[in-house]
Amino acid sequence: MALEKLLAKALGVAKSNVQVARGTTARLKTIEIEGVSDAELRAFLDQFAE
């Protein structure tokens, strides 16, 4: 899935570490990401919070 590839590249992890857990065809999705700490993920998401 393109979303998994995009997030993996943006977060600097392998594509195999990013998976859509729920909502594959839905607008809202639940994503599982391995190899990224909560703090790293929060810092990444904070870039887009404003």
DSSP file (Angstrom, degrees, kcal/mol; ACC not computed):
  #  RESIDUE AA STRUCTURE BP1 BP2  ACC     N-H-->O    O-->H-N    N-H-->O    O-->H-N    TCO  KAPPA ALPHA  PHI   PSI    X-CA   Y-CA   Z-CA
    1    1 A M     >        0   0    0      0, 0.0     4,-1.7     0, 0.0     3,-0.2   0.000 360.0 360.0 360.0 140.8    0.0    0.0    0.0
    2    2 A A  H  >  +     0   0    0      1,-0.2     4,-2.6     2,-0.2     5,-0.2   0.843 360.0  58.3 -62.8 -35.9    1.3    3.5   -0.9
    3    3 A L  H  > S+     0   0    0      1,-0.2     4,-2.7     2,-0.2     5,-0.3   0.915 105.3  49.7 -61.8 -43.5    0.5    4.9    2.6
    4    4 A E  H  > S+     0   0    0      1,-0.2     4,-2.4     2,-0.2    -1,-0.2   0.917 112.4  47.8 -61.8 -43.3    2.7    2.3    4.2
    5    5 A K  H  X S+     0   0    0     -4,-1.7     4,-2.2     2,-0.2    -2,-0.2   0.914 112.7  48.9 -63.6 -43.5    5.6    3.1    1.8
    6    6 A L  H  X S+     0   0    0     -4,-2.6     4,-2.4     2,-0.2    -2,-0.2   0.934 114.0  44.5 -62.4 -48.6    5.1    6.9    2.4
    7    7 A L  H  X S+     0   0    0     -4,-2.7     4,-2.4     2,-0.2     5,-0.2   0.897 111.6  53.5 -65.3 -40.2    5.1    6.6    6.2
    8    8 A A  H  X>S+     0   0    0     -4,-2.4     5,-2.2    -5,-0.3     4,-1.1   0.926 111.8  45.0 -59.8 -45.0    8.1    4.2    6.2
    9    9 A K  H  <5S+     0   0    0     -4,-2.2     3,-0.4     1,-0.2    -2,-0.2   0.927 114.0  48.8 -64.8 -44.6   10.1    6.6    4.1
   10   10 A A  H  <5S+     0   0    0     -4,-2.4    -1,-0.2     1,-0.2    -2,-0.2   0.844 117.6  40.9 -64.9 -34.3    9.1    9.6    6.2
   11   11 A L  H  <5S-     0   0    0     -4,-2.4    -1,-0.2    -5,-0.2    -2,-0.2   0.532 109.4-120.5 -93.5  -7.4    9.9    7.8    9.5
   12   12 A G  T  <5S+     0   0    0     -4,-1.1     2,-0.3    -3,-0.4    -3,-0.2   0.850  70.7 120.4  73.1  35.1   13.1    6.2    8.3
   13   13 A V  S   <S-     0   0    0     -5,-2.2    -1,-0.3    -6,-0.2    -2,-0.1  -0.825  70.6 -86.0-123.6 166.2   12.0    2.6    8.9
   14   14 A A    >   -     0   0    0     -2,-0.3     3,-2.1     1,-0.1     4,-0.2  -0.392  35.0-120.6 -68.8 148.2   11.6   -0.4    6.6
   15   15 A K  G >  S+     0   0    0      1,-0.3     3,-1.6     2,-0.2    -1,-0.1   0.824 113.5  64.5 -58.3 -31.5    8.2   -0.7    4.8
   16   16 A S  G 3  S+     0   0    0      1,-0.3    -1,-0.3     3,-0.0    -2,-0.0   0.650  94.8  60.6 -67.7 -13.7    7.8   -4.1    6.5
   17   17 A N  G <  S+     0   0    0     -3,-2.1    17,-2.5   -13,-0.1     2,-0.5   0.446  95.8  70.6 -90.9  -1.8    7.6   -2.2    9.8
   18   18 A V  E <   +A   33   0A   0     -3,-1.6     2,-0.4    15,-0.2    15,-0.2  -0.969  61.3 167.1-120.2 128.6    4.6   -0.2    8.8
   19   19 A Q  E     -A   32   0A   0     13,-2.6    13,-3.3    -2,-0.5     2,-0.8  -0.998  38.7-127.2-144.4 136.6    1.2   -1.8    8.5
   20   20 A V  E     -A   31   0A   0     -2,-0.4    11,-0.2    11,-0.2     4,-0.1  -0.756  28.4-177.4 -79.1 112.8   -2.4   -0.7    8.2
   21   21 A A  E     +     0   0A   0      9,-2.6     2,-0.3    -2,-0.8    10,-0.2   0.842  64.8   7.1 -83.6 -35.7   -4.1   -2.6   11.0
   22   22 A R  E    S+A   30   0A   0      8,-1.4     8,-2.3     1,-0.1    -1,-0.3  -0.993 114.5  35.5-145.7 148.9   -7.6   -1.5   10.4
   23   23 A G    >   +     0   0    0     -2,-0.3     3,-0.6     6,-0.2    -1,-0.1   0.821  53.0 164.2  83.4  32.8   -9.4    0.5    7.7
   24   24 A T  T 3  S+     0   0    0      1,-0.3     5,-0.1    -4,-0.1    -2,-0.0   0.871  86.3  23.6 -50.8 -42.2   -7.6   -0.6    4.6
   25   25 A T  T 3  S+     0   0    0      3,-0.1    -1,-0.3     0, 0.0     2,-0.1   0.422 109.4  95.0-104.7   0.3  -10.3    0.8    2.4
   26   26 A A  S <  S-     0   0    0     -3,-0.6    -4,-0.0     2,-0.2     0, 0.0  -0.450  80.1-121.4 -89.6 163.9  -11.7    3.3    4.8
   27   27 A R  S    S+     0   0    0     -2,-0.1     2,-0.4     1,-0.1    -1,-0.1   0.880 101.9  56.4 -69.6 -39.4  -10.9    7.0    5.1
   28   28 A L  S    S-     0   0    0      2,-0.0     2,-0.3    -3,-0.0    -2,-0.2  -0.823  76.3-173.8 -96.5 132.8   -9.8    6.6    8.7
   29   29 A K        -     0   0    0     -2,-0.4     2,-0.5    -4,-0.1    -6,-0.2  -0.898  25.6-138.7-128.2 153.2   -7.1    4.1    9.3
   30   30 A T  E     -A   22   0A   0     -8,-2.3    -9,-2.6    -2,-0.3    -8,-1.4  -0.968  27.9-162.0-108.4 124.4   -5.2    2.5   12.3
   31   31 A I  E     -A   20   0A   0     -2,-0.5     2,-0.5   -11,-0.2   -11,-0.2  -0.888  10.3-155.6-112.8 135.9   -1.5    2.2   11.6
   32   32 A E  E     -A   19   0A   0    -13,-3.3   -13,-2.6    -2,-0.4     2,-0.4  -0.945  15.0-175.6-108.0 130.3    1.0   -0.1   13.4
   33   33 A I  E     -A   18   0A   0     -2,-0.5     2,-0.3   -15,-0.2     3,-0.3  -0.990   6.0-164.7-130.2 125.4    4.6    1.1   13.2
   34   34 A E        +     0   0    0    -17,-2.5   -20,-0.1    -2,-0.4     3,-0.1  -0.824  69.8  33.1-105.5 147.6    7.6   -0.9   14.6
   35   35 A G  S    S+     0   0    0     -2,-0.3     2,-0.4     1,-0.2    -1,-0.2   0.557  93.1  98.9  90.3   8.6   11.0    0.6   15.3
   36   36 A V        -     0   0    0     -3,-0.3    -1,-0.2   -23,-0.0    -3,-0.1  -0.996  66.9-133.0-129.6 128.8    9.9    4.1   16.2
   37   37 A S     >  -     0   0    0     -2,-0.4     4,-2.4     1,-0.1     5,-0.2  -0.308  25.7-111.1 -74.5 163.0    9.6    5.3   19.8
   38   38 A D  H  > S+     0   0    0      1,-0.2     4,-2.6     2,-0.2     5,-0.2   0.895 120.0  52.3 -58.7 -40.4    6.6    7.2   21.0
   39   39 A A  H  > S+     0   0    0      2,-0.2     4,-2.3     1,-0.2    -1,-0.2   0.902 109.5  48.3 -65.1 -41.3    8.7   10.3   21.4
   40   40 A E  H  > S+     0   0    0      2,-0.2     4,-2.1     1,-0.2    -1,-0.2   0.908 113.5  47.3 -64.8 -41.9   10.0   10.0   17.8
   41   41 A L  H  X S+     0   0    0     -4,-2.4     4,-2.7     2,-0.2    -2,-0.2   0.912 111.5  50.2 -66.7 -42.1    6.5    9.5   16.5
   42   42 A R  H  X S+     0   0    0     -4,-2.6     4,-2.4     2,-0.2    -2,-0.2   0.914 110.4  50.1 -62.0 -43.2    5.1   12.4   18.5
   43   43 A A  H  X S+     0   0    0     -4,-2.3     4,-0.7     2,-0.2    -1,-0.2   0.897 111.4  49.4 -62.6 -40.3    7.9   14.7   17.2
   44   44 A F  H >< S+     0   0    0     -4,-2.1     3,-0.9     1,-0.2     4,-0.3   0.944 113.8  44.4 -62.7 -48.4    7.1   13.7   13.6
   45   45 A L  H >< S+     0   0    0     -4,-2.7     3,-1.7     1,-0.2     4,-0.2   0.823 102.5  66.3 -68.4 -31.3    3.4   14.3   14.0
   46   46 A D  H >< S+     0   0    0     -4,-2.4     3,-1.1     1,-0.3     4,-0.3   0.755  87.6  70.1 -61.8 -24.1    4.0   17.6   15.8
   47   47 A Q  T << S+     0   0    0     -3,-0.9    -1,-0.3    -4,-0.7     3,-0.2   0.792 106.6  37.9 -60.9 -27.0    5.4   19.0   12.6
   48   48 A F  T <  S+     0   0    0     -3,-1.7    -1,-0.2    -4,-0.3    -2,-0.2   0.303  89.1  96.5-108.3   7.1    1.9   18.9   11.1
   49   49 A A    <         0   0    0     -3,-1.1    -1,-0.1     1,-0.2    -2,-0.1   0.680 360.0 360.0 -76.0 -18.6   -0.1   20.0   14.1
   50   50 A E              0   0    0     -4,-0.3    -1,-0.2    -3,-0.2    -2,-0.1   0.480 360.0 360.0 -95.3 360.0   -0.4   23.7   13.3
